Amino acid sequence: MKVMLALAVGYVLGTRAGGKDLDRLGRALQDLYASEELADVASAARAQLASTLRSVADLFDADGAPDTERGDTVIAHVRQLMERD
């Protein structure tokens, strides 16, 4: 969402500044998307999401019900995961 907002603001500012500045903004965004740093951030985010989803999936037994014998609920586990950050 922040990226979309930044693009909208950049577009508005670019149209006020002229086409040349908008072209520079476009090239800068292309460089950003092509950067290895952004790829590393995206990879880390995917890994974190996968880990979180695996943790939530572990709460369910084979029939898809929460493991209530351990007192686990999906909501409690997600809260616990969020508190780690």
C-alpha positions as YAML, in Angstrom:
chain: A
units: angstrom
residues:
- id: 1
  name: MET
  ca: [0.00, 0.00, 0.00]
- id: 2
  name: LYS
  ca: [2.85, 2.38, 0.82]
- id: 3
  name: VAL
  ca: [4.44, 1.70, -2.55]
- id: 4
  name: MET
  ca: [1.21, 2.60, -4.33]
- id: 5
  name: LEU
  ca: [0.97, 5.82, -2.34]
- id: 6
  name: ALA
  ca: [4.58, 6.66, -3.15]
- id: 7
  name: LEU
  ca: [3.92, 6.02, -6.83]
- id: 8
  name: ALA
  ca: [0.85, 8.26, -6.79]
- id: 9
  name: VAL
  ca: [2.72, 11.07, -5.04]
- id: 10
  name: GLY
  ca: [5.62, 10.63, -7.44]
- id: 11
  name: TYR
  ca: [3.30, 10.80, -10.40]
- id: 12
  name: VAL
  ca: [1.64, 13.99, -9.18]
- id: 13
  name: LEU
  ca: [4.97, 15.63, -8.41]
- id: 14
  name: GLY
  ca: [6.36, 14.40, -11.70]
- id: 15
  name: THR
  ca: [3.56, 15.88, -13.74]
- id: 16
  name: ARG
  ca: [4.08, 19.22, -12.03]
- id: 17
  name: ALA
  ca: [7.84, 19.11, -12.54]
- id: 18
  name: GLY
  ca: [7.69, 18.04, -16.15]
- id: 19
  name: GLY
  ca: [8.33, 14.97, -18.24]
- id: 20
  name: LYS
  ca: [12.07, 14.86, -17.68]
- id: 21
  name: ASP
  ca: [11.74, 14.47, -13.93]
- id: 22
  name: LEU
  ca: [9.01, 11.86, -14.38]
- id: 23
  name: ASP
  ca: [11.36, 9.88, -16.61]
- id: 24
  name: ARG
  ca: [14.06, 10.04, -13.93]
- id: 25
  name: LEU
  ca: [11.52, 8.83, -11.36]
- id: 26
  name: GLY
  ca: [10.56, 5.94, -13.64]
- id: 27
  name: ARG
  ca: [14.19, 4.91, -14.08]
- id: 28
  name: ALA
  ca: [14.78, 5.14, -10.34]
- id: 29
  name: LEU
  ca: [11.79, 2.86, -9.69]
- id: 30
  name: GLN
  ca: [13.03, 0.39, -12.30]
- id: 31
  name: ASP
  ca: [16.45, 0.38, -10.65]
- id: 32
  name: LEU
  ca: [14.80, -0.20, -7.28]
- id: 33
  name: TYR
  ca: [12.79, -3.17, -8.54]
- id: 34
  name: ALA
  ca: [15.89, -4.61, -10.22]
- id: 35
  name: SER
  ca: [18.06, -4.22, -7.11]
- id: 36
  name: GLU
  ca: [19.34, -7.21, -5.23]
- id: 37
  name: GLU
  ca: [18.45, -5.57, -1.92]
- id: 38
  name: LEU
  ca: [14.75, -5.51, -2.80]
- id: 39
  name: ALA
  ca: [14.95, -9.13, -3.91]
- id: 40
  name: ASP
  ca: [16.56, -10.02, -0.55]
- id: 41
  name: VAL
  ca: [13.80, -8.21, 1.36]
- id: 42
  name: ALA
  ca: [11.12, -9.97, -0.68]
- id: 43
  name: SER
  ca: [12.80, -13.33, -0.10]
- id: 44
  name: ALA
  ca: [13.02, -12.73, 3.65]
- id: 45
  name: ALA
  ca: [9.36, -11.68, 3.75]
- id: 46
  name: ARG
  ca: [8.31, -14.83, 1.89]
- id: 47
  name: ALA
  ca: [10.36, -17.00, 4.26]
- id: 48
  name: GLN
  ca: [8.81, -15.31, 7.30]
- id: 49
  name: LEU
  ca: [5.31, -15.72, 5.91]
- id: 50
  name: ALA
  ca: [5.96, -19.38, 5.14]
- id: 51
  name: SER
  ca: [7.26, -19.96, 8.66]
- id: 52
  name: THR
  ca: [4.24, -18.25, 10.19]
- id: 53
  name: LEU
  ca: [1.83, -20.24, 8.04]
- id: 54
  name: ARG
  ca: [3.60, -23.48, 9.00]
- id: 55
  name: SER
  ca: [3.27, -22.57, 12.67]
- id: 56
  name: VAL
  ca: [-0.43, -21.89, 12.28]
- id: 57
  name: ALA
  ca: [-0.88, -25.10, 10.30]
- id: 58
  name: ASP
  ca: [0.81, -27.06, 13.10]
- id: 59
  name: LEU
  ca: [-2.08, -26.05, 15.36]
- id: 60
  name: PHE
  ca: [-4.43, -28.24, 13.34]
- id: 61
  name: ASP
  ca: [-4.58, -32.00, 13.46]
- id: 62
  name: ALA
  ca: [-5.40, -34.25, 10.50]
- id: 63
  name: ASP
  ca: [-9.13, -33.43, 10.48]
- id: 64
  name: GLY
  ca: [-8.49, -29.68, 10.46]
- id: 65
  name: ALA
  ca: [-9.61, -28.99, 14.03]
- id: 66
  name: PRO
  ca: [-7.49, -27.01, 16.49]
- id: 67
  name: ASP
  ca: [-5.48, -29.12, 18.95]
- id: 68
  name: THR
  ca: [-7.55, -28.26, 22.02]
- id: 69
  name: GLU
  ca: [-5.90, -30.94, 24.14]
- id: 70
  name: ARG
  ca: [-2.84, -28.71, 24.35]
- id: 71
  name: GLY
  ca: [-5.07, -25.68, 24.91]
- id: 72
  name: ASP
  ca: [-4.02, -24.14, 21.60]
- id: 73
  name: THR
  ca: [-6.24, -21.96, 19.54]
- id: 74
  name: VAL
  ca: [-5.37, -20.31, 16.28]
- id: 75
  name: ILE
  ca: [-6.04, -16.85, 17.71]
- id: 76
  name: ALA
  ca: [-3.82, -17.46, 20.74]
- id: 77
  name: HIS
  ca: [-1.00, -18.75, 18.58]
- id: 78
  name: VAL
  ca: [-1.19, -15.85, 16.14]
- id: 79
  name: ARG
  ca: [-1.12, -13.41, 19.06]
- id: 80
  name: GLN
  ca: [1.96, -15.19, 20.40]
- id: 81
  name: LEU
  ca: [3.67, -14.94, 17.02]
- id: 82
  name: MET
  ca: [2.84, -11.24, 16.75]
- id: 83
  name: GLU
  ca: [4.27, -10.55, 20.21]
- id: 84
  name: ARG
  ca: [7.65, -11.96, 19.13]
- id: 85
  name: ASP
  ca: [8.19, -9.07, 16.76]
...
